Amino acid sequence: QVQLVESGGGLVQAGGSLRLSCAASGSIFSAMGWYRQAPGKQRELVATITSGSSTNYPGSVKGRFTISRDNAKNTVYLQMNSLKPEDTAVYYCYAASLSGVRTFWGQGTQVTVSS
């Protein structure tokens, strides 16, 4: 049974930092990463990392967020610096199966950035 367990969310002031972690179990995964969803908005991609550690970010977080991965621990991290109030959202970890057919999701962790 695949499980993704996130941790590290919380409340931080604008300009601060947080580090999210997502520990995956039950399978081996290809791409892993993070999405976020703010109230009233669609879920959006935040960062992705392949099994070979290639990364991708949208312009809204590039230069501020860094995704990394420990394949031995099946864990993906998201270091978030220079946080802005518009980064406030529920952050969801995802992991894609090796075949790419299935995507698994964590339960979400709240990140709130106060101004």
Buried (B, 14 or more C-beta within 10 A) or exposed (E): EEEBBBEBBEEBEEEBEBBBBBBBEEBEBEBBBBBBBBEEEEEEBBBBBBBEEEBEBEEBBEEBBBBBBEEEEBBBBBBBBEBBEEBBBBBBBBBBBEEEEEEBEBEBBEBBBEE
